[in-house]
């Protein structure tokens, strides 16, 4: 906490805050500075200057000998009106800034959402790191605008209370003679026009609706898919040349010819296939059966190859 009081650390914190919030936060800080400068001026006015103005108006009224004529009542209302104008100076500007600050926060929310949607459009998915900047620019201006507006509401209520209190006290101090007609009730001692209330409830509803929409649309789940391996430009040589082939030809005399050469018993096919696969893992076994070969012999050779862990390709050999 003490480190935050260091001017250098405060400058770094403010710079980081502005960087996360974006340009809208800069406009918010400028409007906040202007609003509180006007609020400070009004507080100083009601603390020190208002007593002198009331005393001056009371002195002008006390210097009149005529307090019962129509002109006297018009002059009294003029004194109260002048005091009211002095009291209400800058109050309208303060109310406008109180309303503007949450609107600027809403503008920051919209711009941050646009940035998040642009990230989704560019990447095609929800990347948390890329979306973090847009999310911060969508939430920080809203938080800043609402916080500034709330402090301004408390301040304007205080200033309005001081204004009404001083005008009422001034009207009661400017006594008039009884039994008069026009202006006997002091119609300028209280405002007939209702004070403009700063109601930001509809704006808060809009902000929360937009935030809910933002959360719903910015949450995506990455779907699992099938990984596709693209072919290499220069594949290895063992992938381009055809695999080795072991041809088992079943003859009509009950023997099996291995690669058109040596003859073996059908019951000895399994070790031959196992030895071939050990030397050539990518090898292919082809089973050729002569048309007049015994079915029992072909089935036995097929079983032997499958017991060796190979499912051979079967063809029917034509007659010579």
C-alpha positions in Angstrom: 0.0 0.0 0.0 2.8 2.4 0.8 4.5 1.6 -2.5 1.4 3.0 -4.2 2.0 6.4 -2.6 5.3 6.6 -4.5 4.8 9.1 -7.4 6.7 6.9 -9.8 4.6 3.8 -8.9 1.4 5.9 -9.1 2.5 7.0 -12.6 3.1 3.4 -13.7 -0.2 2.3 -12.2 -2.1 5.1 -14.0 -0.3 4.3 -17.3 -1.2 0.6 -17.0 -4.8 1.5 -16.2 -5.0 3.7 -19.3 -3.4 1.1 -21.5 -5.9 -1.6 -20.3 -8.9 0.7 -20.6 -8.1 2.2 -24.0 -8.8 5.7 -25.2 -12.3 5.9 -23.7 -10.8 5.9 -20.2 -8.7 8.9 -21.2 -12.0 10.8 -22.1 -13.5 9.5 -18.9 -10.7 10.9 -16.8 -10.9 14.2 -18.6 -14.6 14.5 -17.9 -14.1 13.4 -14.3 -11.4 16.1 -13.8 -13.7 18.8 -15.2 -16.7 17.6 -13.2 -14.9 17.6 -9.9 -13.3 20.9 -10.6 -16.8 22.4 -11.0 -18.0 20.5 -7.9 -15.0 21.9 -5.9 -15.8 25.4 -7.0 -19.4 25.1 -5.9 -18.4 23.6 -2.5 -16.0 26.6 -1.9 -18.8 28.9 -3.0 -21.4 27.5 -0.6 -18.7 27.4 2.2 -17.3 30.9 1.9 -19.1 33.2 -0.7 -22.8 32.5 -0.1 -22.8 34.1 3.4 -21.5 37.4 1.9 -24.1 37.3 -0.9 -27.0 36.7 1.6 -25.7 39.5 3.8 -25.5 41.9 0.8 -29.1 41.0 -0.3 -30.4 41.5 3.3 -28.6 44.9 3.5 -30.3 46.1 0.3 -33.7 45.0 1.5 -33.1 46.6 4.9 -32.3 49.9 3.3 -35.7 50.2 1.8 -38.4 52.1 3.6 -41.2 50.8 1.5 -41.9 47.1 2.0 -45.5 46.8 1.2 -46.0 48.1 -2.3 -46.0 46.1 -5.5 -42.6 47.5 -6.4 -41.2 46.4 -3.1 -42.4 42.8 -3.7 -40.9 42.8 -7.2 -37.6 44.1 -5.8 -37.6 41.4 -3.2 -38.2 38.7 -5.8 -35.4 40.2 -7.8 -33.0 39.9 -4.9 -34.0 36.2 -4.4 -33.7 35.5 -8.1 -30.2 37.0 -8.2 -29.1 34.8 -5.3 -30.7 31.7 -7.0 -28.9 32.4 -10.2 -25.6 32.6 -8.4 -26.3 29.4 -6.5 -27.3 27.4 -9.7 -24.2 28.5 -11.6 -22.4 25.3 -13.0 -25.0 22.9 -11.4 -26.4 22.2 -14.9 -23.0 21.4 -16.2 -22.3 19.1 -13.3 -25.5 17.2 -14.0 -24.6 16.9 -17.6 -21.2 15.5 -16.8 -22.8 13.0 -14.3 -25.0 11.7 -17.2 -22.1 11.7 -19.7 -19.7 9.6 -17.7 -21.7 6.4 -17.7 -22.5 6.9 -21.4 -18.7 7.1 -22.1 -18.3 3.8 -20.1 -21.0 2.2 -22.2 -19.1 3.4 -25.3 -16.0 1.7 -24.0 -18.0 -1.5 -23.4 -19.2 -1.5 -27.0 -15.8 -0.8 -28.5 -14.3 -3.6 -26.3 -16.9 -6.0 -27.6 -16.1 -5.0 -31.2 -12.5 -5.8 -30.6 -13.3 -9.2 -29.1 -15.5 -10.1 -32.0 -12.8 -9.0 -34.4 -10.4 -11.4 -32.7 -12.9 -14.2 -33.1 -13.3 -13.3 -36.8 -9.6 -13.2 -37.4 -8.7 -16.4 -35.5 -11.9 -18.4 -35.9 -11.9 -19.4 -32.3 -11.9 -18.0 -28.8 -8.3 -17.3 -27.9 -8.1 -16.2 -24.2 -4.8 -14.3 -24.6 -6.0 -12.4 -27.7 -9.4 -11.7 -26.2 -8.0 -10.4 -22.9 -7.3 -6.9 -24.3 -10.8 -6.5 -25.7 -12.4 -7.8 -22.5 -10.4 -5.3 -20.3 -11.4 -2.5 -22.7 -15.0 -3.5 -22.4 -15.2 -3.7 -18.6 -12.8 -1.1 -17.2 -14.5 1.9 -18.9 -17.9 0.7 -17.7 -16.6 0.4 -14.1 -14.9 3.8 -14.3 -18.0 5.5 -15.7 -20.3 4.1 -13.1 -17.9 4.9 -10.2 -17.5 8.5 -11.3 -21.3 8.9 -11.9 -22.1 7.6 -8.4 -19.7 10.0 -6.7 -21.1 12.8 -8.8 -24.7 11.9 -7.7 -23.7 12.3 -4.1 -22.1 15.6 -4.8 -25.0 17.1 -6.7 -27.4 16.1 -4.0 -25.3 17.9 -1.5 -25.1 21.0 -3.6 -28.8 21.0 -4.3 -29.5 20.8 -0.6 -27.2 23.7 0.2 -28.8 25.7 -2.6 -32.4 25.2 -1.4 -31.4 25.8 2.2 -29.8 29.1 1.5 -32.6 30.4 -0.8 -35.2 29.4 1.8 -33.2 31.2 4.6 -32.9 34.3 2.4 -36.6 34.4 1.6 -37.5 34.1 5.3 -35.0 36.9 6.2 -36.5 39.4 3.7 -39.6 40.2 5.7 -42.6 42.0 4.1 -45.5 43.9 5.6 -48.7 41.9 6.1 -52.0 42.4 4.2 -50.3 42.7 0.8 -51.6 41.2 -2.5 -49.1 40.4 -5.2 -46.1 38.4 -4.1 -47.2 38.1 -0.5 -46.3 34.4 -0.4 -42.8 34.9 -1.8 -43.1 32.8 -4.9 -39.4 32.9 -5.6 -38.4 31.5 -2.3 -38.9 28.0 -3.6 -38.6 26.6 -7.1 -41.9 25.7 -8.8 -40.0 23.7 -11.3 -39.1 20.2 -10.2 -35.4 19.5 -9.9 -33.9 17.4 -12.7 -33.1 14.1 -11.1 -30.1 12.1 -12.4 -31.6 8.7 -13.1 -29.1 6.2 -14.4 -31.2 3.0 -13.6 -32.2 2.4 -17.3 -28.5 2.9 -18.3 -27.5 0.3 -15.8 -30.0 -2.2 -17.2 -28.6 -1.7 -20.7 -25.0 -2.2 -19.4 -25.9 -5.4 -17.7 -27.8 -6.7 -20.7 -24.8 -6.0 -22.9 -22.4 -7.6 -20.4 -24.6 -10.8 -20.3 -24.7 -10.8 -24.1 -21.0 -10.3 -24.2 -20.4 -13.2 -21.8 -22.7 -15.6 -23.8 -21.2 -14.7 -27.2 -17.6 -14.6 -26.1 -17.6 -18.1 -24.5 -16.7 -20.8 -27.0 -15.7 -24.5 -26.7 -13.0 -25.9 -28.9 -14.5 -28.9 -30.7 -12.5 -32.1 -31.0 -11.8 -33.1 -34.6 -9.7 -35.6 -36.6 -6.1 -34.6 -37.1 -5.2 -34.6 -40.8 -1.6 -35.0 -41.7 -0.8 -33.3 -45.0 1.6 -35.1 -47.3 5.2 -34.1 -47.2 6.8 -32.3 -50.1 9.8 -34.7 -50.1 8.7 -38.0 -48.4 11.4 -40.6 -47.4 12.4 -43.2 -50.0 10.9 -46.1 -48.0 7.4 -44.4 -48.3 7.6 -44.0 -52.1 8.8 -47.4 -53.2 6.3 -50.3 -53.2 6.3 -52.6 -50.2 7.9 -56.1 -50.4 5.5 -58.9 -51.3 5.4 -62.6 -50.3 3.4 -64.7 -52.8 2.0 -68.0 -51.5 0.7 -70.1 -54.5 -1.5 -73.1 -53.6 -1.0 -75.9 -56.1 -3.3 -78.6 -57.1 -0.9 -81.3 -55.7 -1.3 -80.0 -52.2 2.0 -78.1 -51.9 2.5 -74.3 -51.6 5.1 -72.5 -53.8 6.8 -69.6 -52.0 7.5 -66.7 -54.4 7.3 -69.2 -57.3 10.3 -71.1 -56.0 10.6 -73.6 -53.2 7.7 -75.9 -52.3 6.6 -76.2 -48.7 4.0 -78.1 -46.8 0.8 -76.0 -46.1 1.3 -76.6 -42.4 4.7 -74.9 -42.6 3.3 -71.6 -43.9 3.1 -69.9 -40.5 6.9 -69.7 -39.7 7.6 -68.6 -43.3 5.2 -65.7 -42.9 6.5 -64.8 -39.5 10.1 -64.7 -40.8 9.0 -62.5 -43.7 7.2 -60.0 -41.5 10.1 -59.8 -39.1 12.4 -58.8 -42.0 9.8 -56.6 -43.8 7.3 -55.0 -41.4 5.6 -53.2 -44.3 5.5 -56.3 -46.4 2.3 -57.6 -48.0 1.3 -61.3 -48.2 -0.5 -62.5 -51.4 -2.3 -65.8 -51.5 -2.9 -67.3 -55.0 -5.0 -70.4 -55.3 -5.1 -72.4 -58.4 -8.6 -73.2 -59.8 -8.2 -76.9 -59.3 -6.5 -76.6 -55.9 -8.2 -78.3 -53.0 -10.3 -76.0 -50.9 -9.1 -77.6 -47.7 -5.5 -76.7 -48.6 -6.3 -73.1 -49.4 -8.2 -72.7 -46.1 -5.3 -74.2 -44.2 -2.8 -71.8 -45.8 -5.2 -68.9 -45.0 -5.4 -70.0 -41.4 -1.7 -70.3 -41.1 -1.1 -66.8 -42.4 -3.7 -65.3 -40.0 -2.1 -67.1 -37.1 1.1 -65.4 -38.1 -0.6 -62.0 -37.6 -1.2 -61.3 -41.3 -4.5 -61.0 -43.2 -3.4 -61.9 -46.8 -4.9 -60.7 -50.0 -6.6 -63.7 -51.7 -6.7 -64.1 -55.5 -7.7 -67.0 -57.8 -5.0 -67.9 -60.1 -6.0 -68.5 -63.7 -5.2 -71.6 -65.7 -2.0 -71.6 -67.8 
